[in-house]
Amino acid sequence: MGAPRKLVLGAFLQTPSQHTAGWRHPRADAEASLDIDAQIAFARTAERGLFHAIFIADTLPFPMVLDPEVLSFSSRVVDFEPMTLLSALSVATKHIGLVATLSTTYFEPYAVARQFASLDHLSKGRAGWNVVTSSNGAEALNHSRDRHPEHSRRYEQAIEFVDIVKGLWDSWDDDAFVFDKASGRFFLPAHLNVLNHVSERYRVRGPLPVARPPQGYPVIVQAGSSDAGRAAAAGFADVVFTAQSDLAGAVDFYTDMKSRAAAVGRNPDHLLILPGVTPVVAPTRAEAEKKYRELQELIHPVAGMAMLSAAAGTDLSGFSPEDRLPPLPETNGDKTRQALLVEHAQKTGKSIRELYRWLASGYNTVVGTPADIADQFEEWLDSRAADGFNVRFSSLPNDLDDFVELVIPELQRRGLFHRAYEGTTLRESLGLPRPQSRYES
């Protein structure tokens, strides 16, 4: 019998808050998005809590139709570029993984490969790449395009893009650099590998001007749950972020992803499934419920409606908050997010106001004591619904502080979470193997 399974936990550090109104909370740091000292403090708190990694999401915050009046009620309009931020955090932390989002639709493989290889070296093996195809069509407008590419084409491109990036990470064998002062030989020429990738979409010669990353490949994360997203993740991802909000749906997703990984010849244990969860925790249930109610009351209706419209893929501002969700047109954006919204609306019959309040706190919000939070984590882990969680915080630093002080000790007491970092790299911490170079015999 093997050792008991332990949770993998990622800290989703969206500043100043994950919750639409979280920045308005009295304990929140509303200015954190533009304060590197605040973000270093968040990362160090997550590291003190022994989170395996911090995750920095990135998307163009502005919708297709720019309405400054509507946007003025949103905090999602400014933030640091994620690779720049994680480079700073790499020297302010020692153990925690550093995961950033970069899009395969609006970046070039060579640049992405170089950035993540550099971050892996800067952090001594703690980098991770969240592969996205971009769900916000407005990103096209800042990249010399009139419209967003079709969903299926974006995933076809992503699969090729990731393969090119991994090929570039293999530009140098692990023992290529000898730094031999006596002979004058800096590297061994036979240990340099030139990719020479040529297709209809990309022409990338290589090699990369960065040594092979300490992890071989930085940890690759994928977050799309559509059929195309699942197929892509089964082929190349080490970690999958997902948004299931009920146990049965999470078990189905977990089983499907593990089966897909096995079907393409991978070890299913090397594909970690981390659903998103938003804990609202306090010493007593009454305190936690009061905390949650107060947060929900801070949602401005304009911000709530704009957020719901983004998830729906269509403008809902003409409807009353008391109306039910109307039939939605098919989106070319985030199909998974839209599907989850429609499913929840149909299942619960919630009004538009109730839906944006539900959406504001995250698809899977758990309100209660440290024991309540741990109970759900343990149930999902034991039910094979998750290998861990991508933990979202309604506002920072307060909810992160509360989780580290209240929930982490309870998880450790139950033997569900580690008491020290295991290994020096993110891959080692996650129990993932170091990939072999494609050029190794």
NUTIGU-514289 format. One record per residue: residue in one letter; z, x, y of N, C-alpha, C in turn. Coordinates in steps of 0.05 Angstrom, whole numbers, padded with zeros to 5 digits, always signed. Example, Ala and Ser with C-alpha at 12.3 -4.5 7.8 and 13.67 -1.06 7.14 Angstrom:
2
A+00156+00264-00114+00156+00246-00090+00156+00264-00066;S+00142+00257-00045+00143+00273-00021+00157+00258+00001;
//
This chain:
441
M+00000+00017-00024+00000+00000+00000+00000+00018+00025;G-00018+00012+00043-00021+00029+00067+00001+00023+00088;A+00002+00039+00108+00021+00035+00130+00016+00010+00145;P+00037-00004+00155+00033-00028+00170+00014-00024+00194;R-00003-00043+00199-00022-00041+00222-00006-00042+00248;K-00016-00026+00267-00004-00026+00294-00026-00035+00314;L-00016-00047+00335-00034-00057+00356-00047-00034+00372;V-00072-00038+00379-00086-00022+00399-00085-00039+00425;L-00076-00027+00447-00074-00041+00472-00089-00026+00494;G-00106-00041+00507-00119-00031+00531-00108-00045+00556;A-00106-00032+00578-00097-00043+00603-00121-00048+00621;F-00127-00073+00626-00150-00080+00644-00139-00079+00672;L-00146-00058+00687-00135-00054+00714-00155-00063+00734;Q-00157-00089+00739-00175-00100+00760-00159-00103+00785;T-00166-00088+00805-00150-00089+00830-00164-00107+00851;P-00148-00120+00868-00118-00121+00867-00107-00140+00847;S-00124-00156+00834-00113-00175+00814-00135-00185+00796;Q-00128-00192+00771-00147-00205+00754-00149-00235+00760;H-00126-00246+00766-00125-00274+00774-00137-00278+00802;T-00152-00299+00805-00166-00303+00831-00147-00303+00855;A-00123-00313+00851-00103-00314+00873-00081-00293+00870;G-00083-00276+00850-00062-00257+00845-00055-00239+00868;W-00075-00232+00884-00070-00214+00907-00052-00227+00928;R-00049-00254+00927-00033-00268+00946-00003-00269+00938;H+00002-00261+00914+00030-00262+00904+00048-00243+00921;P+00072-00251+00927+00090-00235+00944+00094-00206+00933;R+00094-00203+00907+00098-00176+00896+00073-00160+00892;A+00050-00172+00897+00024-00158+00893+00018-00139+00916;D+00003-00118+00909-00007-00100+00929-00036-00108+00936;A-00039-00124+00957-00065-00135+00964-00085-00114+00972;E-00076-00090+00980-00093-00069+00990-00100-00048+00969;A-00092-00053+00944-00095-00033+00923-00124-00025+00918;S-00143-00042+00922-00171-00035+00916-00181-00011+00931;L-00169-00006+00954-00178+00017+00971-00156+00038+00974;D-00137+00039+00955-00114+00057+00957-00112+00073+00932;I-00121+00098+00933-00121+00115+00908-00092+00120+00899;D-00073+00122+00917-00046+00126+00908-00035+00103+00892;A-00042+00079+00900-00034+00055+00885-00047+00055+00857;Q-00073+00063+00856-00086+00062+00830-00076+00084+00812;I-00069+00107+00823-00056+00128+00806-00029+00117+00795;A-00014+00103+00812+00011+00092+00803+00007+00072+00781;F-00013+00055+00782-00019+00036+00761-00025+00051+00735;A-00042+00071+00737-00050+00086+00713-00026+00100+00700;R-00009+00110+00716+00015+00124+00706+00034+00104+00693;T+00036+00081+00704+00053+00060+00692+00042+00052+00665;A+00015+00048+00663+00003+00042+00638+00007+00064+00617;E+00006+00089+00627+00011+00111+00609+00040+00112+00600;R+00058+00106+00618+00086+00105+00610+00091+00083+00589;G+00075+00062+00590+00076+00041+00570+00061+00047+00545;L+00049+00071+00544+00034+00080+00520+00010+00064+00513;F-00002+00050+00533-00028+00038+00529-00048+00059+00519;H-00065+00051+00501-00085+00070+00491-00105+00078+00512;A-00112+00059+00530-00132+00064+00550-00129+00045+00573;I-00139+00054+00596-00142+00035+00619-00172+00030+00620;F-00178+00005+00629-00206-00004+00630-00212-00012+00659;I-00233+00000+00670-00242-00007+00697-00269-00022+00694;A-00269-00048+00700-00293-00064+00699-00310-00058+00725;D-00335-00064+00724-00352-00060+00747-00375-00079+00747;T-00378-00094+00768-00402-00111+00772-00405-00115+00801;L-00430-00119+00809-00435-00125+00837-00420-00151+00844;P-00402-00151+00864-00385-00174+00868-00399-00197+00882;F-00421-00193+00894-00433-00214+00911-00453-00231+00895;P-00452-00257+00898-00470-00275+00884-00498-00275+00896;M-00517-00289+00883-00544-00289+00892-00546-00300+00921;V-00531-00320+00927-00531-00331+00954-00507-00321+00969;L-00511-00304+00989-00489-00292+01004-00478-00312+01024;D-00453-00320+01020-00440-00339+01038-00414-00326+01047;P-00414-00312+01070-00390-00298+01079-00365-00316+01081;E-00369-00341+01088-00346-00359+01090-00333-00363+01063;V-00349-00368+01042-00338-00371+01015-00326-00345+01005;L-00341-00323+01009-00332-00297+01000-00306-00288+01013;S-00300-00298+01037-00277-00289+01051-00251-00297+01038;F-00252-00315+01018-00229-00323+01003-00226-00308+00977;S-00243-00289+00972-00243-00274+00947-00235-00245+00952;S-00219-00234+00933-00211-00206+00935-00231-00188+00920;R-00251-00200+00907-00270-00185+00890-00294-00175+00906;V-00289-00163+00929-00311-00155+00946-00310-00125+00952;V-00288-00112+00946-00287-00083+00950-00272-00070+00926;D-00282-00046+00919-00269-00031+00898-00282-00003+00897;F-00268+00016+00885-00280+00042+00881-00301+00042+00859;E-00321+00059+00862-00341+00063+00840-00325+00074+00816;P-00329+00063+00792-00310+00069+00770-00310+00098+00760;M-00333+00111+00760-00333+00138+00750-00319+00157+00769;T-00322+00152+00795-00308+00167+00815-00278+00163+00812;L-00270+00138+00809-00242+00131+00806-00230+00145+00781;L-00244+00142+00758-00233+00153+00734-00232+00184+00734;S-00250+00196+00749-00249+00225+00752-00223+00233+00766;A-00215+00218+00786-00190+00223+00800-00166+00218+00782;L-00168+00196+00766-00145+00189+00748-00143+00209+00725;S-00165+00222+00719-00165+00241+00696-00146+00265+00702;V-00143+00272+00727-00124+00294+00733-00097+00284+00742;A-00093+00258+00743-00067+00246+00750-00053+00236+00725;T-00066+00236+00702-00055+00227+00677-00059+00249+00655;K-00046+00245+00632-00048+00266+00611-00057+00255+00584;H-00051+00230+00578-00055+00220+00551-00073+00195+00550;I-00072+00178+00569-00085+00152+00567-00115+00154+00569;G-00129+00138+00553-00158+00137+00554-00168+00125+00580;L-00193+00132+00587-00205+00124+00613-00232+00112+00607;V-00233+00085+00609-00257+00071+00601-00270+00058+00626;A-00295+00062+00630-00309+00051+00654-00334+00036+00645;T-00342+00017+00661-00367+00001+00656-00390+00014+00672;L-00412+00019+00658-00437+00026+00671-00460+00010+00657;S-00477-00001+00672-00498-00019+00662-00522-00004+00651;T-00532-00013+00628-00557-00002+00617-00581-00014+00631;T-00578-00035+00647-00600-00048+00660-00607-00034+00687;Y-00587-00023+00700-00591-00013+00727-00584+00017+00731;F-00581+00031+00709-00576+00060+00710-00596+00074+00692;E-00598+00100+00695-00616+00116+00678-00599+00130+00656;P-00610+00132+00631-00595+00144+00609-00585+00172+00615;Y-00602+00188+00628-00595+00216+00633-00571+00218+00651;A-00570+00202+00672-00548+00202+00691-00522+00193+00678;V-00524+00171+00662-00500+00161+00648-00490+00181+00628;A-00507+00193+00613-00499+00213+00593-00484+00236+00607;R-00495+00245+00629-00483+00268+00643-00456+00260+00655;Q-00454+00236+00666-00428+00227+00678-00406+00225+00657;F-00412+00213+00635-00391+00209+00615-00384+00235+00600;A-00404+00252+00596-00398+00279+00584-00380+00294+00603;S-00386+00293+00629-00369+00307+00648-00341+00295+00648;L-00338+00268+00648-00312+00256+00649-00296+00263+00623;D-00310+00265+00601-00296+00272+00576-00285+00300+00577;H-00300+00319+00590-00290+00346+00593-00267+00346+00614;L-00271+00332+00636-00250+00332+00657-00223+00321+00646;S-00225+00301+00629-00201+00289+00618-00192+00300+00591;K-00206+00321+00582-00200+00334+00556-00202+00314+00533;G-00223+00297+00534-00229+00280+00511-00217+00252+00513;R-00217+00241+00537-00205+00214+00539-00224+00193+00551;A-00250+00199+00552-00269+00181+00565-00279+00159+00546;G-00285+00136+00557-00298+00115+00543-00317+00100+00560;W-00340+00091+00548-00361+00077+00563-00363+00048+00554;N-00358+00030+00573-00363+00002+00567-00392-00005+00573;V-00407-00010+00552-00436-00014+00554-00440-00044+00561;V-00453-00049+00584-00460-00076+00592-00489-00077+00599;T-00500-00101+00598-00528-00105+00606-00530-00119+00633;S-00507-00124+00645-00504-00137+00671-00509-00167+00669;S-00489-00183+00677-00491-00212+00676-00496-00224+00703;N-00492-00208+00724-00495-00218+00751-00524-00212+00761;G-00540-00233+00763-00568-00230+00771-00571-00218+00798;A-00551-00219+00815-00553-00208+00842-00555-00178+00842;E-00548-00165+00820-00550-00136+00818-00579-00127+00822;A-00598-00144+00814-00626-00137+00817-00633-00132+00846;L-00621-00147+00864-00628-00146+00892-00620-00120+00906;N-00603-00104+00893-00595-00078+00904-00608-00055+00888;H-00626-00062+00870-00639-00041+00854-00670-00045+00854;S-00679-00053+00877-00708-00055+00882-00723-00074+00863;R-00709-00095+00855-00721-00115+00838-00716-00143+00850;D-00734-00161+00843-00731-00189+00854-00714-00206+00836;R-00714-00200+00810-00699-00217+00791-00688-00201+00768;H-00668-00213+00755-00655-00201+00732-00673-00203+00708;P-00675-00182+00692-00690-00183+00667-00679-00204+00648;E-00695-00214+00630-00686-00234+00611-00665-00223+00592;H-00647-00241+00583-00624-00233+00567-00632-00217+00542;S-00652-00226+00527-00660-00212+00502-00671-00185+00509;R-00687-00183+00530-00698-00157+00538-00676-00138+00546;R-00656-00147+00559-00634-00130+00568-00620-00117+00543;Y-00617-00132+00522-00604-00121+00498-00622-00102+00483;E-00648-00108+00482-00667-00089+00470-00666-00063+00485;Q-00665-00064+00512-00663-00040+00528-00637-00026+00523;A-00615-00041+00520-00589-00028+00517-00587-00012+00491;I-00599-00022+00470-00598-00008+00444-00613+00019+00446;E-00636+00018+00459-00651+00043+00462-00636+00062+00481;F-00625+00051+00502-00610+00066+00522-00587+00081+00510;V-00571+00068+00493-00548+00080+00481-00557+00103+00462;D-00578+00098+00447-00589+00119+00429-00597+00144+00444;I-00609+00140+00467-00617+00163+00484-00593+00178+00494;V-00573+00163+00503-00549+00176+00513-00535+00192+00491;K-00533+00181+00468-00521+00196+00446-00537+00221+00439;G-00564+00218+00440-00581+00241+00435-00576+00263+00456;L-00572+00255+00480-00567+00275+00502-00539+00287+00498;W-00520+00272+00489-00493+00284+00483-00494+00305+00461;D-00516+00303+00445-00520+00323+00424-00537+00346+00433;S-00541+00349+00459-00559+00370+00469-00550+00398+00460;W-00524+00401+00457-00514+00427+00450-00497+00424+00424;D-00500+00443+00405-00482+00443+00383-00454+00450+00393;D-00434+00443+00377-00407+00448+00385-00401+00478+00390;D-00415+00495+00375-00410+00524+00377-00432+00539+00393;A-00446+00524+00410-00469+00536+00424-00461+00557+00444;F-00438+00554+00457-00431+00572+00479-00413+00594+00469;V-00422+00619+00471-00407+00642+00461-00395+00659+00483;F-00406+00657+00507-00395+00671+00531-00391+00701+00524;D-00411+00714+00512-00408+00741+00503-00414+00760+00526;K-00394+00771+00538-00398+00789+00561-00411+00815+00553;A-00404+00824+00529-00415+00850+00521-00445+00850+00517;S-00456+00829+00504-00484+00827+00499-00499+00813+00522;G-00485+00800+00539-00498+00785+00560-00508+00757+00551;R-00501+00750+00526-00510+00724+00515-00490+00702+00522;F-00499+00682+00538-00481+00660+00546-00480+00639+00525;F-00503+00632+00513-00503+00612+00491-00523+00621+00470;L-00521+00609+00446-00539+00615+00424-00564+00597+00426;P-00587+00609+00430-00611+00592+00435-00618+00573+00412;A-00611+00580+00387-00617+00562+00365-00599+00537+00365;H-00578+00538+00382-00559+00516+00382-00563+00497+00406;L-00586+00499+00419-00594+00481+00440-00615+00462+00429;N-00611+00436+00433-00628+00415+00422-00641+00399+00444;V-00667+00397+00444-00682+00382+00464-00690+00355+00453;L-00683+00334+00467-00687+00307+00456-00716+00298+00455;N-00730+00301+00477-00758+00293+00479-00762+00264+00470;H-00747+00246+00482-00750+00217+00476-00773+00206+00492;V-00792+00193+00479-00815+00181+00493-00819+00152+00481;S-00819+00133+00499-00825+00105+00490-00839+00091+00514;E-00845+00066+00510-00857+00051+00532-00838+00048+00555;R-00812+00048+00550-00792+00043+00571-00781+00069+00583;Y-00777+00089+00566-00764+00114+00576-00779+00139+00567;R-00777+00159+00585-00787+00186+00579-00764+00204+00587;V-00750+00215+00568-00726+00232+00573-00728+00257+00557;R-00733+00280+00570-00736+00305+00556-00709+00316+00547;G-00690+00319+00566-00666+00334+00561-00672+00363+00564;P-00653+00381+00558-00626+00375+00549-00606+00369+00571;L-00582+00361+00564-00562+00355+00584-00548+00380+00593;P-00543+00383+00619-00530+00408+00629-00500+00406+00628;V-00490+00395+00606-00461+00393+00601-00458+00398+00571;A-00437+00414+00563-00432+00419+00535-00426+00393+00520;R-00429+00394+00494-00423+00370+00478-00395+00360+00484;P-00391+00334+00489-00365+00324+00496-00343+00331+00476;P-00318+00335+00485-00297+00341+00466-00294+00320+00443;Q-00300+00295+00449-00299+00274+00428-00324+00272+00412;G-00344+00290+00417-00370+00286+00405-00385+00266+00421;Y-00377+00241+00419-00387+00220+00437-00362+00207+00450;P-00361+00203+00476-00340+00186+00487-00339+00159+00472;V-00316+00147+00471-00314+00121+00457-00332+00101+00470;I-00347+00086+00454-00366+00066+00464-00355+00038+00460;V-00353+00023+00482-00343-00004+00482-00365-00023+00488;Q-00364-00047+00477-00384-00067+00483-00370-00094+00486;A-00380-00111+00504-00365-00135+00510-00381-00161+00508;G-00406-00160+00499-00422-00184+00497-00417-00198+00470;S-00413-00224+00470-00408-00239+00446-00430-00258+00437;S-00453-00257+00452-00476-00272+00442-00486-00260+00417;D-00505-00273+00404-00515-00261+00379-00528-00234+00383;A-00543-00231+00405-00555-00206+00412-00533-00185+00418;G-00512-00193+00432-00490-00175+00438-00475-00166+00413;R-00471-00185+00394-00457-00178+00369-00474-00158+00353;A-00500-00163+00351-00517-00146+00336-00517-00118+00348;A-00518-00116+00374-00517-00090+00387-00491-00075+00381;A-00469-00090+00384-00442-00078+00380-00439-00068+00352;A-00449-00084+00332-00446-00075+00305-00460-00049+00300;G-00481-00044+00315-00497-00019+00311-00485+00005+00325;F-00473+00002+00349-00465+00026+00363-00437+00027+00374;A-00422+00004+00375-00396+00004+00389-00374+00014+00371;D-00354+00026+00384-00329+00033+00371-00308+00012+00376;V-00310-00001+00398-00291-00022+00407-00307-00045+00418;V-00298-00070+00412-00310-00094+00423-00289-00109+00438;F-00294-00114+00464-00278-00132+00480-00290-00160+00476;T-00273-00180+00472-00282-00207+00468-00264-00227+00482;A-00271-00252+00484-00257-00271+00500-00249-00296+00485;Q-00244-00294+00459-00235-00317+00444-00207-00326+00455;S-00204-00353+00457-00179-00363+00467-00162-00378+00447;D-00172-00381+00422-00157-00394+00401-00159-00378+00376;L-00138-00381+00359-00136-00364+00335-00160-00368+00316;A-00167-00393+00311-00189-00397+00292-00215-00385+00301;G-00222-00388+00327-00246-00376+00337-00245-00345+00336;A-00221-00334+00341-00218-00305+00340-00221-00295+00312;V-00210-00309+00292-00214-00301+00264-00243-00301+00257;D-00257-00322+00265-00286-00323+00259-00301-00300+00271;F-00295-00294+00296-00309-00272+00310-00303-00245+00296;Y-00277-00241+00290-00268-00216+00277-00283-00212+00251;T-00283-00234+00235-00295-00232+00208-00325-00227+00211;D-00338-00240+00230-00367-00236+00234-00373-00208+00242;M-00357-00196+00261-00363-00170+00270-00358-00148+00249;K-00337-00152+00233-00332-00132+00212-00354-00134+00191;S-00364-00158+00185-00385-00161+00166-00411-00149+00176;R-00417-00153+00201-00441-00141+00213-00440-00111+00212;A-00417-00099+00218-00414-00070+00217-00419-00060+00188;A-00408-00073+00168-00412-00065+00141-00441-00068+00133;A-00454-00089+00143-00482-00093+00135-00501-00072+00145;V-00493-00058+00166-00510-00036+00176-00500-00009+00167;G-00482-00009+00147-00473+00016+00135-00450+00029+00149;R-00436+00015+00166-00413+00027+00180-00387+00019+00166;N-00366+00035+00170-00339+00028+00161-00328+00007+00180;P-00322-00017+00171-00313-00038+00189-00287-00030+00204;D-00271-00013+00192-00246-00004+00205-00251+00013+00229;H-00276+00022+00232-00283+00039+00255-00296+00022+00278;L-00294-00004+00275-00302-00022+00297-00278-00039+00304;L-00265-00033+00326-00240-00046+00334-00246-00070+00352;I-00233-00092+00345-00237-00117+00360-00213-00123+00377;L-00217-00124+00404-00196-00128+00423-00201-00153+00440;P-00191-00176+00433-00194-00199+00451-00178-00195+00477;G-00188-00208+00498-00173-00207+00523-00149-00226+00522;V-00128-00218+00535-00104-00236+00537-00091-00231+00564;T-00081-00252+00576-00067-00250+00601-00038-00260+00597;P-00019-00241+00594+00009-00249+00591+00022-00255+00618;V+00037-00276+00618+00055-00282+00641+00083-00282+00630;V+00098-00261+00635+00123-00256+00620+00147-00255+00639;A+00169-00266+00630+00194-00265+00644+00217-00266+00623;P+00241-00259+00631+00263-00259+00612+00268-00286+00598;T+00262-00309+00612+00265-00335+00599+00239-00350+00602;R+00235-00371+00585+00211-00387+00587+00210-00402+00613;A+00232-00412+00622+00233-00427+00648+00223-00409+00671;E+00232-00384+00671+00224-00366+00692+00194-00359+00690;A+00184-00356+00665+00156-00350+00662+00138-00373+00670;E+00147-00397+00663+00131-00421+00670+00131-00425+00701;K+00154-00420+00713+00156-00422+00743+00137-00401+00756;K+00137-00377+00745+00120-00356+00755+00091-00364+00753;Y+00083-00376+00730+00055-00384+00726+00048-00407+00745;R+00065-00427+00748+00059-00449+00766+00055-00439+00795;E+00072-00422+00804+00070-00411+00831+00044-00396+00835;L+00036-00382+00815+00010-00367+00817-00013-00386+00818;Q-00013-00407+00802-00035-00426+00802-00037-00441+00828;E-00014-00446+00841-00014-00461+00866-00026-00444+00889;L-00029-00418+00885-00040-00400+00905-00070-00400+00905;I-00083-00413+00886-00113-00413+00884-00124-00429+00907;H-00140-00417+00924-00153-00432+00945-00176-00447+00933;P-00180-00473+00940-00202-00489+00927-00230-00476+00930;V-00235-00464+00953-00261-00452+00957-00265-00428+00937;A-00244-00412+00934-00246-00390+00915-00248-00400+00887;G-00233-00421+00881-00234-00432+00854-00261-00443+00847;M-00273-00457+00865-00299-00469+00860-00321-00447+00858;A-00319-00427+00874-00338-00405+00872-00336-00390+00846;M-00312-00386+00836-00308-00372+00811-00319-00389+00788;L-00314-00415+00789-00324-00432+00768-00354-00434+00768;S-00366-00434+00792-00395-00434+00794-00407-00409+00781;A-00394-00386+00786-00404-00361+00774-00403-00362+00744;A-00382-00373+00733-00380-00375+00704-00400-00396+00693;A-00404-00417+00708-00423-00438+00699-00452-00430+00701;G-00458-00410+00718-00485-00402+00722-00501-00420+00741;T-00486-00437+00756-00499-00456+00774-00479-00464+00796;D-00489-00471+00819-00472-00479+00842-00459-00506+00837;L-00433-00507+00837-00418-00532+00833-00404-00542+00858;S-00411-00529+00881-00396-00536+00905-00401-00564+00915;G-00422-00577+00905-00427-00605+00913-00411-00625+00898;F-00396-00616+00878-00379-00635+00862-00351-00635+00872;S-00337-00657+00867-00309-00659+00874-00292-00644+00854;P-00269-00633+00862-00251-00620+00843-00241-00638+00822;E-00243-00664+00827-00233-00683+00807-00255-00691+00787;D-00280-00684+00792-00302-00690+00774-00300-00675+00748;R-00314-00684+00727-00316-00669+00703-00340-00650+00705;L-00340-00629+00689-00362-00610+00689-00388-00623+00682;P-00409-00621+00698-00434-00633+00692-00449-00617+00671;P-00471-00627+00659-00488-00611+00642-00498-00586+00657;L-00498-00564+00644-00505-00539+00657-00533-00529+00648;P-00548-00518+00667-00574-00506+00659-00569-00480+00643;E-00588-00473+00627-00586-00448+00612-00585-00424+00631;T-00566-00406+00626-00563-00384+00645-00578-00359+00634;N-00587-00342+00652-00597-00316+00646-00576-00294+00650;G-00552-00304+00657-00530-00285+00662-00512-00282+00637;D-00486-00288+00641-00467-00284+00619-00466-00309+00602;K-00482-00309+00580-00484-00332+00563-00457-00338+00548;T-00443-00317+00541-00418-00321+00527-00397-00335+00545;R-00396-00326+00569-00376-00338+00588-00383-00367+00593;Q-00409-00373+00596-00416-00401+00601-00410-00418+00576;A-00416-00408+00553-00411-00423+00528-00381-00429+00524;L-00364-00409+00530-00335-00413+00528-00326-00434+00547;L-00337-00434+00571-00329-00454+00592-00337-00482+00582;V-00362-00485+00573-00371-00511+00565-00355-00521+00541;E-00350-00504+00522-00334-00511+00498-00306-00521+00506;H-00293-00506+00524-00266-00514+00533-00267-00540+00548;A-00287-00544+00565-00289-00568+00581-00293-00592+00562;Q-00309-00590+00542-00315-00612+00524-00290-00618+00506;K-00276-00597+00498-00254-00600+00481-00230-00613+00495;T-00226-00606+00520-00202-00614+00535-00206-00637+00554;G-00231-00641+00563-00237-00661+00583-00225-00655+00610;K-00221-00630+00616-00209-00622+00641-00227-00627+00665;S-00215-00633+00688-00230-00635+00713-00239-00608+00722;I-00256-00607+00742-00266-00582+00754-00242-00566+00764;R-00223-00579+00778-00199-00565+00788-00184-00552+00765;E-00180-00568+00744-00164-00557+00721-00180-00535+00707;L-00206-00537+00707-00222-00515+00695-00220-00489+00711;Y-00222-00491+00738-00220-00465+00752-00192-00454+00751;R-00172-00471+00748-00145-00460+00745-00142-00446+00718;W-00154-00459+00697-00154-00446+00671-00169-00420+00671;L-00192-00420+00684-00209-00396+00686-00196-00374+00702;A-00181-00381+00723-00169-00362+00741-00150-00342+00727;S-00136-00352+00707-00116-00336+00694-00127-00322+00669;G-00151-00327+00661-00162-00315+00637-00164-00335+00615;Y-00182-00331+00596-00187-00350+00575-00163-00353+00557;N-00148-00332+00553-00125-00332+00534-00100-00324+00550;T-00087-00343+00562-00063-00338+00577-00038-00346+00561;V-00019-00328+00558+00005-00332+00543+00028-00331+00562;V+00043-00353+00565+00065-00355+00584+00091-00357+00568;G+00110-00339+00573+00135-00340+00559+00151-00315+00561;T+00170-00313+00542+00188-00290+00540+00174-00267+00527;P+00186-00243+00527+00175-00220+00512+00171-00228+00482;A+00190-00243+00471+00187-00251+00443+00164-00270+00439;D+00159-00287+00458+00136-00306+00456+00110-00290+00456;I+00108-00271+00474+00083-00254+00476+00079-00239+00450;A+00101-00226+00440+00100-00211+00416+00093-00228+00392;D+00103-00253+00391+00097-00271+00369+00067-00276+00367;Q+00054-00281+00390+00025-00286+00389+00010-00260+00381;F+00018-00238+00392+00004-00213+00385+00007-00208+00355;E+00031-00212+00344+00035-00207+00316+00019-00227+00298;E+00019-00252+00306+00004-00272+00291-00026-00265+00290;W-00037-00257+00313-00066-00251+00313-00072-00225+00297;L-00054-00206+00299-00058-00181+00283-00056-00187+00253;D-00036-00203+00245-00033-00209+00217-00054-00227+00206;S-00066-00244+00223-00087-00263+00215-00115-00250+00214;R-00116-00225+00220-00142-00211+00223-00160-00225+00243;A-00147-00231+00266-00162-00242+00289-00166-00220+00310;A-00152-00198+00307-00153-00177+00327-00142-00151+00315;D-00151-00128+00326-00139-00102+00320-00120-00095+00343;G-00121-00110+00364-00104-00105+00388-00114-00123+00410;F-00108-00116+00435-00115-00133+00457-00123-00117+00481;N-00142-00129+00497-00148-00119+00524-00131-00135+00543;V-00109-00123+00552-00088-00138+00567-00096-00139+00596;R-00098-00164+00606-00105-00168+00634-00080-00176+00650;F-00079-00169+00675-00055-00173+00691-00062-00191+00715;S-00048-00213+00718-00054-00232+00740-00052-00219+00767;S-00033-00201+00771-00032-00186+00796-00018-00159+00791;L-00025-00140+00808-00015-00113+00805+00001-00105+00830;P+00023-00090+00826+00032-00077+00801+00052-00095+00785;N+00060-00118+00796+00082-00133+00785+00079-00140+00756;D+00056-00152+00748+00053-00160+00721+00050-00137+00701;L+00038-00115+00710+00037-00091+00694+00066-00080+00690;D+00081-00079+00711+00109-00069+00709+00125-00087+00690;D+00122-00113+00692+00137-00131+00675+00130-00128+00646;F+00104-00124+00640+00095-00121+00613+00106-00095+00601;V+00105-00074+00616+00115-00048+00606+00145-00049+00601;E+00159-00062+00619+00188-00062+00617+00198-00082+00597;L+00184-00104+00593+00194-00126+00576+00180-00128+00549;V+00154-00127+00549+00139-00132+00524+00136-00108+00506;I+00130-00085+00517+00126-00061+00501+00150-00055+00484;P+00175-00055+00495+00198-00050+00477+00201-00070+00454;E+00194-00095+00459+00195-00115+00438+00175-00110+00416;L+00150-00102+00424+00130-00095+00404+00139-00070+00388;Q+00150-00051+00401+00160-00027+00387+00183-00034+00368;R+00201-00051+00376+00223-00059+00360+00214-00072+00334;R+00191-00086+00335+00180-00099+00312+00162-00081+00295;G+00158-00056+00304+00141-00038+00290+00111-00043+00294;L+00104-00058+00315+00077-00066+00320+00062-00047+00339;F+00076-00029+00351+00064-00011+00371+00076+00016+00370;H+00059+00036+00375+00068+00064+00372+00089+00071+00393;R+00104+00092+00387+00124+00102+00406+00116+00128+00419;A+00092+00138+00412+00082+00162+00425+00052+00163+00420;Y+00037+00177+00437+00008+00179+00433+00003+00196+00408;E-00016+00187+00392-00023+00200+00367-00049+00215+00370;G-00048+00241+00373-00072+00256+00378-00076+00262+00407;T-00095+00279+00413-00099+00288+00441-00123+00274+00454;T-00142+00264+00438-00165+00250+00449-00162+00220+00446;L-00179+00205+00460-00178+00176+00457-00186+00168+00429;R-00207+00181+00418-00215+00175+00390-00191+00179+00371;E-00177+00201+00374-00154+00206+00356-00133+00185+00359;S-00128+00177+00384-00108+00157+00390-00115+00130+00377;L-00141+00124+00376-00151+00099+00365-00156+00100+00335;G-00153+00124+00323-00158+00127+00295-00187+00127+00288;L-00204+00136+00306-00233+00136+00302-00243+00164+00296;P-00262+00168+00278-00272+00194+00272-00289+00206+00295;R-00291+00232+00296-00308+00246+00315-00336+00245+00304;P-00356+00234+00318-00383+00232+00307-00397+00259+00303;Q-00412+00260+00282-00428+00284+00277-00453+00284+00294;S-00461+00307+00303-00486+00309+00318-00510+00302+00300;R-00530+00289+00312-00554+00282+00297-00569+00307+00288;Y-00562+00330+00299-00576+00355+00292-00561+00371+00270;E-00537+00361+00262-00523+00375+00241-00535+00369+00214;S-00537+00389+00197-00549+00385+00171-00528+00376+00151;
//
